[in-house]
Amino acid sequence: MVGDYTRFARVPVIEGPGAGRWRTKIHNGVACASTQRDTTPSVCPLTASATGFQEQMSALSKYFEQAVGDASCRDILHPGTDCGQFAWSNFFGTARSNVHFFLPISLLRLLLLIYSRRTVSLDVLQQTCGEFGAMMLNALCVANCWTGTFCLIRRITGRIHNNYSVSLSSLIGACAMFLMPAYVQTTHTKAIVIANLECWIKSRESKLIEWMRESRAIGTVCFMLLSAGIALYARKTRHRTEFWFIQPLKRSFHQQTPEKVNGTNACEHVCYHQESTCARYVMSGMRTYFTFGAILELARRLIVTIGQLHQTPLERIRSLLNLRYRLILFLTLYNGTFRLVTCLLARRRRQVKEHDNTLAGFACGCWYYLYPSYNIFNLAVCALAQTHWNFLKEKYAKLPVVQQLDRVSFSSLVWIVSMCYVTYSRAYYPWAMSKFALKFIDICSNYA
């Protein structure tokens, strides 16, 4: 989408860890780069260090005016054609590429709805189709408004502006998110924020952040703190819920007298769960998240395998079985450990206390060491921010200003800011972006 200034300046795009330090110089008025590869392998539980990478981008920014000062949008964005022809062809190109990108996501969404509702109905199909159409419309607005605004700024001002031409061009199209369904608003915003957090962490030169990036133990401790915070505020929040892999039980779920639950008596201990025994409660959670993780992974591999038509039947079977087993194990043990610790604490003192969920959330976070991942870590950051925000809105719900703020679509506002940042990152920090963010930007914009 961004027309990649590094490509125009004939600077190779850095693709990952160990790519070496880059020296930038001016040659015939164009920024060029020479490199010495550092072949030393990097050890990285979360990601690799960004040392040296930002030096190249700083140098590129320094020589930006010389490199593209006299360039036009035709030189960078659509060589060989004018703005009108490019806009027309790019519209149909983005429509085609967006179908390829969002159709598998919608199919996965359909499978999850069928699994959660335990039925296939017309309502499920209509909901999935409506969300698919909304995702298509939103992506088309962002992609085509970005390219159109980029050309418009160049034609009006007569030049390409360093940061503003890149980041602010997506502003108008991103406003379409206000018209999208709630599911599209929340999922798209969360996905792009997670991707932006990864890019931000990878591109920082701070010694502290670099230390956190390279230490699996430090990353695990940070995740344990995030997990404890999520459990704390989720326990204090009464009505609003946020998706996470653990859900603390509240007193309202506790039955004072044993009642029939699935043909058996509810737990007679002090725990809040309704299962007849704590073992059933723990195993139920582990079974649920094992199934959830397995279905999610199988659906992901199925979508990938279907597109690989050249494979033999044996290769397709191997592709289907190439699951992220440690992710499935993490989800299973994370939820099971949380439930187990809450039950042990309650039964030991014969009383449930409010901080039990916080302790259990901290303890179960240790399984992050098994499968350290940017997606999971940044999802925890988003979940903590959202649960804390929900807690504050409930706590101060009677204040008029809070009631007014509750009507504002903050997901859409965050989406707009995030889209400006992700297009900026695509131009200046492509090496630090997640694979998902790169794929989202490139495919949805038809590689403009």
N, C-alpha and C positions, 0 to 999 in steps of 0.2 A: 504493500500500500504506500510505502513511504518513498519510493523511488530511490532509496538507499544511496545517500551521499558518498558513502565509502566506495560504492561501485563507480560512481561518476568520477571520483577523484583517483580512480585506478589503485585503490588501496584494498588488498585482499581482506575479506571479512574473517575475523578471528572466530573459530568455531568451538573452541573448548579449552579445557585445562592443558597446561604445558605447551601452549602455542608460542611462547617465547616473548621477548621484549621487542617492541617495534620502534624503529627510528623513522621519523617523518621529516621530509625535506621538500623544498620547492624545486620543481624542474619545469622550465618553460611555462611558469605561471600556474602549474597544476600541482596540487599536493600529491606526492607519491610516497611510497613506503618501501623500505627494505627491511629484512628480518633475519635474525639468527635464531633458528629453532632451538628451544630448550627441550630436549627429549627426556628429561628426568620425569618419571611417572609421579603423579600427585596422588596422595592418599586423602580421601575426602568422604566423611560420613554423610555430610549434608551436601557439600559441593566442593569444588576446588577453589583455591585462593585466587583472588583477582589481581594479585600483584603484577604490575607491569602493564596490564591491559588498559587501565585508565590513563596511563601516560600517553598511549597512542591517541585516545579520544581527545585528551586535552590538546595535543598537538594538532589534531585535525580541526578542532574548534578555533585554534589560533590562526590557522591559515584558511579559514572558511571563506572569507571575503575574496581572497585571491583565487581560490579554487572555483567558486560558483558565482562570483560577483556579477559577471556578464552572462551567465547561463540563463536559459529560458526553461519554462516547463517542458518545452518540446525536446530540449536536450536531456533532461533528467527523467521526466515522467512518460512521455509518449513520443519517442524519436520516430521520425518518418511520417508523422500524421499531425493534423491540426487538432485543436482542442475539441471542436464539435464532433468530428469523426471519432475521436478517441472516446468521448463521453458516450456516444451511441453504442459503439462496439463493446465498451467496457461494461455497460449496463447489462447486456445479455451475457457477457462473460462472467460477471459476478453472480448473476442469477443461476447459471449452470454450476459454478463452483460452490455456491452456497448450498445447493441441493445435495451435492456430494458430501459436504461437511456436516450438515444438520440432519440429514436423513438417518444415518446410523445413530445419532444421539436421540432422535425421536423414537426409533425402534427400541432402543435401550430403555427409554422412559416408558414406553408402552409395556415392556416386560415387567418393569418394576411396579407399575400400576396394577397389572394383572396379578402379580404376586402379593401385593399389599391388600388388594380387595378380594382376592381369592375368586375372581370371576372375570369373564370376558363379556362385556356389555357394550351397547351402542354408546352409552355415556362415556365410557373409557376411550373408545375410538374417536368420538367427537372432541373430547378434551385434548387428546394427543394431536389430532389434526389441527385444531385451533392453535395450540402452542407451537406446532411446526410452522404454521403460516406466520405467526407473530415473530418467531425467530428469523424467518426469511426476510420479512419486511424490515425488521430492525437492522439486520446485517446489510441489506441493500441500501438503506438510508445512510448508514455510517460510511460504507465503502464509496458510494458514488458522490455523496456530499463532500467527502474528504478530497477526492481527486478534483471535483468541480471547484471547490473553494481554493485549492492549491493553485489551479490555473487562474482563477479569478483574481487572487491577490497579486499574482505575477503580472497580469494584464493591467490592473489598476495602478499599482505602485511602480511597475517597471523593473522590479527586482525580486529576488527570493530572499526572504528574511531568515536569519539563522534558526532561531527556535520557534518563532511564531508561525512561519509558513508550514512547519512540520506538525507541531503539537496542536495548535488552535484550529487547524483546518477541519478536524473531526468534530468540532464543537456543535455545529448546527445539526449534523446528522445524528449525533449521540442524543440529542434532545427528544428523538422519537421514542426513547425508552419510557417517557412519561405515559405513552399510549399503550404500552405493553401490559399483558396480564401479570398478576402478582408473581406467579411462578417464574416467568421469564425474567422479571426484574430482579428477583432475589438470586436465582441461579447464575444468571449472566454476570451480575455484579460481583458475586462471591468468587466466581471463577477468574474474572479479570483481576480482582484485588489479590487473590492468591498468586497469580502469575506475576503481578507487579511487585509483590513482596519478595518473590524469589529474585527478580531482576535487581531490586534495590539492594538486597543483602549481598548478592554476588559482586555488585559493582562498587561496594564501599571499600575504602582503603584503611579504615580504622583498624588498629591493631586488636582492639577488643572484639570487633565483629569478625575479623579474620581468625582470631583464636577460637571463637564460637563455631565458625564454619568448619574448622579443621579437626575439632575434638568431638568425637562421638559421645564421650561421657558428658561434656558440657551441654551438648545438644539434648541429651536425654534428660539431664537435670532441668533444663529450661522447659522441656515438654512436660515434665512432671509438675512443674509450677503452673504451667498453663492449664493442665488437666485438673489440678486442684482448684484453680480459680473458676473454671467452668462448672465444676460440681458445686462449688460454694454458691454462686449466683443462680444456678439452675434450681438449687434447693430453696432459695429465698424467693424465687419468682413463682407466682401463683398461677397465672393464666397464660402468659405468653411462653411459647416454647421455641427452642432453636435446635435444629438437627445436630446431633452429636452421637457418638457411639455409646454413651452412657446416659441414663435418665434417672436421677435420684427420685426415690419414692417420697411422697409427702404424707403428712398425717391424715389427710382427707381420704387416702386410699386404705387406711387401716380399718379393719372390721373389729369392733369391740367383742362380738361373739362369733364363734366359728360358723361359717356358712359354707354351703356346698359350692365348690369351684371345680368344674369339670368332673363332677361326680365324687369328689373327695372333699374332706373338710379343709377349711383354710388353716393356715399355719397357726398353731396354738402358742407360739413363742411371741416375744415382744416385737419381732420384725414387722415391718409394714407391708410386706408382700402378701399376696393372697394364695400363693401356692401352698400345698399342704406341708411341705418341708422346705428347709433352706436348700437342701441338695437339689430339689426340683427347680427351685427358683434360679439357682446358679446354672444348672444344666440347660434350662430353658433359654437363658440369655446367650450362653455359648452356642447352642444349636441355632438360634436365630441369626447370630452374626456370622457363624460359619456358613450357613446357607446364603445369607446376603452377600458375603464376600465371594463365595464360589459362583453364584449366579452372575454377579457383576463381572467377574473375571472371565467366565465362560462366554458371556455375551460380548465382551470386548474382543476376545480371541476369535469368536465366530465372525464378527464384523470384519476383522482383519483378514481372516482366512478366505472369506467369500470373495474378497477383491483380488486374491492371488490365484487367478485361473490357470496359470501355467504349472502349478504344482501337481505332483502325482498324488494319488489317494493316501499313500503312506506319509508323504510330506505334509499333507493337510492334517492328518491325525496328530503328527508331531507338533504342528503349529497350534492345534486346538489345545494340546496338553501343555503348551508352554505358558503356564499360568504363573502369576506372582504368588507362589505358595506362602512365602513369608508374610505377605500382606494379609492373606486369609488367616494365617496363624496369629498375627498381631491383633486383628479384629476380634478373633475368638477369645484369646487370652486376656485382652484388655477389658472387655465387657465382663468376662467371667471373674476376673480378679476383683473388679470393682464390687460386684455383687457379693462375692465371698467375704471380702473385708468388712463390708457394711453389716453382714449377718454376724460375723465373728465378734465385732465390737459390741453390737447390740446384745448378743447372747451372753457375752462375758460379764457385762455389768447389769444385765436384765433391764436395760433401759436404752432407748434410742436418743442420741443427742445430736444437736444440729451440726456439729463439726465432724460427725462420722463420715459424711459424704465427702468432705474436703480431704480427710485423711485417706479415704479409699481412692479418691481421684488422684491424689499424689502417688499412692502406692502402685496403682495399675499403670501409671504413666511410665514405669520402668521398662515396659515391654517395647517402648519406642526404640530402645537399643537394638532390638531384634530386626527392625525394619525402619531405619532412619530415612525420612523422605521429606522433600520440600513441600509436597502437596499436603501431607498429613500435618506437618508442623505449621504451615501457614493457615491451613483450615482451622487448626486449634486457635491461632491468633484471632481469626475472624469470629469463631464461635465465642471466644471469651469476650471480645468487644461487643458482640451482639447480645449475649446474655447479661452483661453488665448494663448495657443500654436499656434492655427490657426491664431489668430490676429498678433502674432509676425512674423509668417512666411509670412503673406501678407505684413506686414509693411516693412520687410527687404528682400522682395522677389528678389530684384535685386543684392543682395550680392552673390558672387560665392559660399561662404561657405554654405549659406542657400539653394541654389539650389542643392548643393551636399547632404545636410542633408535631403532634401525633397525626395530623392530617397531611403532613408534608411527606412526599415520597423520597425519603433519604436514599433509598436504593438507586433511584434514577440520578440523583445528584452525585452520588459516589461513582456511578457508572460513567457519567460525563467526564469527571475529573480523571478517572482511571483510563478512559479511552485516549484522552489527551496525553497522558503519561506513556501509554503503551505505544502510541505512534511515534512519540519522541524517542523512546527506547529502541524501537525498530530501526531508527536511523542512526543512532549514536552508540547503542549498547547491544547490538544483535548477539554478541557472544555471551552476554549475561542473561538473556531471555530464556524462559523455559521452552521446551519443544512444543508444548501446547500453544503458548502465546505466539510463537513464530508461525506455527501451522494455521492458527486462527487468523492472523493478520494476512498472511500470504494467500491462503486459499480463498478467504472471504473477499479479498480485494482483487482476486483473479491475477495475483502476482503483479499488480500495477506498480 
